[in-house]
Amino acid sequence: MFETLQSFNLTSINLTLFLIAIFAWGIKYLLKWLARRWGKNPYTLLVVRILDAAVIPLTLISAVVIIFQSVDITDSFTDREEQLRKITFSAVIVLATFTLARTGSIILKWYSDTVAKRTKTTLDDTFAPLINRVLTIGIYIGGLLVLLESLDIPISPMLTSLGLSGLAVALALQPTLESFFAGLQVLTDQVVSVGDYVELEGLEGYVIEIGWRSTRIQTTQRNLVIVPNSTLVSAIITNYDAPVREISVIIHAGVSYESDLEQVERVSLEVMNAVIEESSDAVDNRLPHFGFESFGDSNINFWVWHYAKSKAAQKRLTSLIIKRLHQRFVEEGIEMNYPVRKVVYDPPA
């Protein structure tokens, strides 16, 4: 009768395991169908991905436990019950660690692809991959320590060795760690952002990437310059795109002393207004400014002042204003003298 009951229990356990597997796969395909139907909802898609990633490991955990229970009720493995228990617990730890790591990675990737792109700051776009990597490594290390503890392997000496090794590695990688923490400071302070036009120590260009060790700047000659973050933190930086991208355009010029200054001012402002209407680089919601600056050696100096939409637009707008002013001054007969020097010398005796 005991053998019949034991056979019945094994049969029931095997049937339960089969039903759990069928149920798990059914849920998996059901969730995929729901994802195709309601895929536009990001929160539904997140739940579907989490369950889809966790259903197979959870099914395997149930299978391992059920197999252990089925083996435990037999008399053949009575003397090895403790070893079987350790093996079962180790398998459960491995599967649970894998499930947690994969679930956390899915959540952070979903946040990076869905939520981070909608925020105004780019800080979470940069931090999300790092947090994902650190979290995954931390979960696996924690799972490994729990696994070793369950196998009666002492982890205290191992932790001590890891601490000493970590200190030695930190001393060896001091420059790299310095750049790493400098990159963390650059990202948190948001002194520069990707796409900004910056100038530091004679270098000008666009920031195309901010990493944890270095920042990549593309110059106007299309060259790529890699700047260590430790240098970026200590350098004096001019960010032409902060706090606003608008930048001043100031043109200095001069006209002869015989010129009609009222005419010069009128013509210059007419040229500036025409350039503002013509050029897409000029800020069109501001008025240009004009002013006489000084009495020069050969000319009366003046300046015209307006705003460009960016640093690159400033150069194009400066060139256009100079061409239009020169053309209009020639048409109006306004003279711009060459540098003149008057030489005075004593007549010969």
C-alpha positions in Angstrom: 0.0 0.0 0.0 2.9 2.4 0.8 4.4 1.7 -2.7 1.0 2.5 -4.3 0.7 5.8 -2.2 4.3 6.7 -3.1 3.6 6.0 -6.8 0.5 8.1 -6.6 2.4 11.0 -5.0 5.1 10.9 -7.6 2.4 10.8 -10.3 0.6 13.8 -8.8 3.9 15.8 -8.5 4.8 15.1 -12.1 1.3 16.1 -13.2 1.5 19.3 -11.1 4.9 20.2 -12.6 3.6 19.6 -16.1 0.5 21.8 -15.4 2.7 24.6 -14.0 4.9 24.5 -17.1 1.9 24.6 -19.4 0.3 27.4 -17.3 3.6 29.4 -17.4 4.0 29.2 -21.2 0.3 30.0 -21.6 0.7 33.2 -19.6 3.9 34.1 -21.6 2.1 33.9 -24.9 -1.0 35.6 -23.5 1.2 38.5 -22.3 2.8 38.7 -25.8 -0.7 39.0 -27.3 -1.6 41.7 -24.8 1.6 43.5 -25.7 0.7 43.5 -29.4 -2.8 44.7 -28.6 -1.9 47.4 -25.9 1.7 48.0 -26.9 1.1 51.8 -27.1 0.7 51.9 -23.3 4.3 52.0 -21.9 3.2 50.8 -18.4 1.4 47.8 -19.8 4.4 47.0 -21.9 6.6 47.2 -18.8 4.5 44.7 -16.9 4.4 42.4 -19.8 8.2 42.5 -20.1 8.7 41.9 -16.4 6.3 38.9 -16.3 7.7 37.6 -19.6 11.2 37.6 -18.1 10.3 36.2 -14.8 7.8 33.4 -15.7 10.4 30.9 -16.9 12.8 31.2 -14.0 9.9 31.1 -11.5 8.7 27.9 -13.3 12.1 26.4 -13.0 12.2 27.3 -9.3 8.9 25.5 -8.8 10.2 22.5 -10.7 13.4 22.3 -8.6 11.4 22.5 -5.4 8.9 19.9 -6.5 11.7 17.6 -7.7 13.4 17.9 -4.3 10.1 17.1 -2.5 9.5 14.1 -4.7 13.1 12.8 -4.1 12.9 13.5 -0.4 9.9 11.2 0.2 11.8 8.2 -1.1 14.0 6.0 1.0 16.8 5.8 -1.5 18.3 9.3 -0.7 17.8 9.4 3.1 21.5 9.5 3.8 22.0 12.3 1.2 19.1 14.5 2.3 21.3 17.3 3.5 23.3 17.4 0.2 20.1 17.4 -1.8 18.8 20.2 0.3 21.9 22.3 -0.3 21.8 21.6 -4.1 18.1 22.6 -4.2 18.7 25.8 -2.2 21.7 26.6 -4.4 19.6 26.2 -7.6 16.9 28.4 -6.2 19.4 31.1 -5.3 20.9 31.0 -8.8 17.5 31.2 -10.5 16.3 33.9 -8.1 19.4 36.0 -8.6 19.1 35.7 -12.4 15.4 36.7 -12.2 16.1 39.8 -10.0 19.0 41.0 -12.2 17.0 40.6 -15.4 14.0 42.3 -13.9 16.0 45.2 -12.6 17.7 45.6 -16.0 14.3 45.6 -17.8 12.9 48.3 -15.5 15.9 50.6 -15.8 16.1 50.1 -19.6 12.4 50.9 -19.8 12.9 54.0 -17.8 15.8 55.1 -20.0 13.9 54.5 -23.2 10.5 55.9 -22.1 10.7 58.3 -19.1 14.3 59.7 -19.4 13.7 61.0 -22.9 10.7 63.1 -21.7 12.6 64.9 -19.0 14.3 68.2 -19.6 17.6 67.1 -18.0 20.0 64.7 -19.6 21.3 63.6 -16.2 19.1 60.5 -16.0 20.0 59.6 -19.6 23.6 59.3 -18.5 23.0 57.7 -15.1 20.5 55.0 -16.1 23.1 52.8 -18.0 25.6 53.1 -15.1 22.9 52.3 -12.5 21.8 49.4 -14.6 25.4 48.0 -14.7 26.1 48.6 -11.0 22.8 47.1 -9.9 23.3 44.0 -12.1 26.8 43.4 -10.7 25.6 44.1 -7.2 22.8 41.6 -7.5 25.1 38.9 -8.8 27.7 39.5 -6.1 25.0 39.4 -3.4 23.6 36.2 -4.9 27.1 34.7 -5.0 27.7 35.5 -1.3 24.4 34.0 -0.3 25.2 30.9 -2.4 28.6 30.5 -0.7 27.0 31.0 2.7 24.4 28.3 2.0 27.2 25.9 1.0 28.9 26.5 4.4 31.8 28.3 2.7 33.1 31.1 5.0 32.9 34.5 3.2 34.5 36.7 5.9 38.1 35.9 4.7 36.9 36.5 1.1 35.4 39.9 2.0 38.7 40.9 3.7 40.7 39.9 0.7 38.3 41.8 -1.6 38.7 44.9 0.6 42.5 44.7 0.5 42.5 44.0 -3.2 40.0 46.9 -3.8 42.3 49.3 -1.9 45.3 48.2 -4.1 43.3 48.6 -7.2 42.1 52.0 -6.1 45.6 53.2 -5.6 46.7 51.8 -9.0 43.8 53.3 -10.8 43.9 56.7 -9.1 44.1 58.8 -12.3 41.2 56.8 -13.8 39.1 57.2 -10.6 40.0 60.9 -10.5 38.6 61.3 -14.0 35.6 59.1 -13.0 34.6 61.3 -10.1 35.3 64.4 -12.2 32.9 63.1 -14.8 30.4 62.6 -12.0 30.8 66.2 -11.0 30.4 67.4 -14.7 27.2 65.4 -15.0 25.7 66.6 -11.7 26.7 70.3 -12.1 25.6 70.3 -15.7 28.3 72.9 -16.6 28.2 71.6 -20.2 25.7 69.4 -22.0 25.8 67.4 -25.2 25.4 69.8 -28.2 26.9 72.9 -26.5 29.5 75.0 -28.2 32.3 75.5 -25.7 35.7 77.0 -25.5 38.5 76.0 -23.1 42.2 76.7 -23.2 42.1 77.7 -26.9 40.0 74.8 -28.0 36.5 75.4 -29.5 33.9 72.9 -30.6 30.7 71.1 -30.0 30.3 68.6 -27.1 29.2 65.4 -28.7 29.6 63.0 -25.7 30.1 63.2 -21.9 31.5 60.0 -20.5 32.6 58.9 -17.1 36.3 59.3 -17.9 36.5 61.9 -20.7 34.4 64.3 -22.7 34.5 64.3 -26.5 34.6 67.7 -28.4 34.3 68.0 -32.1 36.1 71.1 -33.4 35.0 73.2 -36.4 37.6 71.5 -38.5 35.7 68.2 -37.8 38.5 66.9 -35.6 37.6 64.9 -32.4 39.4 66.0 -29.2 39.1 63.9 -26.1 39.4 65.9 -22.9 39.8 64.1 -19.6 37.1 65.1 -17.1 39.7 66.0 -14.5 41.0 68.7 -17.0 37.5 69.8 -17.8 36.6 70.4 -14.2 39.7 72.5 -13.5 39.7 74.5 -16.7 38.0 77.8 -17.4 35.2 77.0 -19.8 33.2 79.4 -21.9 29.8 77.9 -22.8 28.3 79.8 -25.7 25.0 78.0 -25.4 24.3 78.8 -21.7 22.3 80.3 -20.2 20.9 81.1 -23.7 22.1 80.4 -27.2 21.8 84.0 -28.4 25.2 85.6 -28.8 26.2 89.2 -29.6 27.5 90.3 -33.0 29.5 93.5 -32.8 31.1 95.0 -35.9 33.7 97.7 -35.5 34.3 100.1 -38.5 35.2 103.7 -39.3 34.4 106.5 -41.7 36.3 109.5 -42.8 36.1 112.7 -40.9 34.4 114.4 -43.9 31.4 112.0 -43.7 27.9 113.0 -42.7 27.6 111.1 -39.4 23.8 111.3 -39.5 23.8 109.6 -42.9 26.3 107.0 -41.6 24.0 106.1 -38.7 20.9 106.0 -40.9 22.5 103.8 -43.6 24.0 101.4 -41.1 20.7 100.8 -39.3 19.0 100.3 -42.7 21.6 97.7 -43.6 21.2 96.0 -40.2 17.4 95.8 -40.6 17.7 94.4 -44.1 20.2 91.8 -42.9 17.9 90.8 -40.1 15.0 90.2 -42.5 17.3 88.4 -45.0 19.3 86.1 -42.7 18.0 83.2 -40.7 21.0 83.4 -38.4 19.9 86.7 -36.9 17.5 87.0 -34.0 14.4 88.7 -35.5 12.7 89.9 -32.3 15.4 92.4 -31.3 16.4 95.8 -32.7 19.9 96.5 -33.9 22.0 99.1 -32.1 24.4 101.7 -33.5 27.0 104.0 -31.8 30.0 106.1 -32.5 33.0 104.9 -30.6 36.1 107.1 -30.9 38.1 109.5 -33.0 40.7 107.3 -34.7 43.9 108.2 -36.6 42.2 108.2 -40.0 38.4 107.6 -39.3 35.7 108.2 -36.8 35.1 104.7 -35.4 31.6 103.3 -34.8 30.0 100.0 -34.0 26.8 98.1 -34.9 25.4 95.5 -32.6 22.9 92.8 -32.9 22.3 89.1 -31.8 22.9 85.8 -33.6 21.1 82.6 -32.8 24.2 80.6 -32.0 28.0 80.7 -32.1 28.2 79.2 -35.6 25.5 81.7 -36.7 27.6 84.6 -35.3 30.4 83.9 -37.7 28.1 83.8 -40.7 26.2 86.8 -39.7 29.4 88.8 -39.1 30.5 88.1 -42.6 27.2 89.0 -44.1 27.0 92.4 -42.2 30.5 93.4 -43.3 29.7 92.7 -47.0 26.4 94.6 -46.8 27.9 97.6 -45.0 30.8 97.8 -47.5 28.4 97.5 -50.5 26.0 100.2 -49.2 28.8 102.6 -48.2 30.2 102.4 -51.7 26.8 103.1 -53.2 26.2 106.1 -50.8 29.7 107.5 -51.3 30.6 107.1 -47.7 34.4 106.9 -47.5 36.3 104.6 -45.2 39.9 105.7 -45.2 43.0 103.6 -45.2 45.4 104.1 -42.3 47.1 107.4 -42.9 50.3 108.7 -41.2 51.5 112.3 -41.5 55.4 112.4 -41.6 57.0 115.7 -40.3 60.7 116.2 -40.8 63.1 119.1 -40.6 64.2 120.7 -44.0 67.8 120.2 -44.9 70.2 122.9 -43.7 
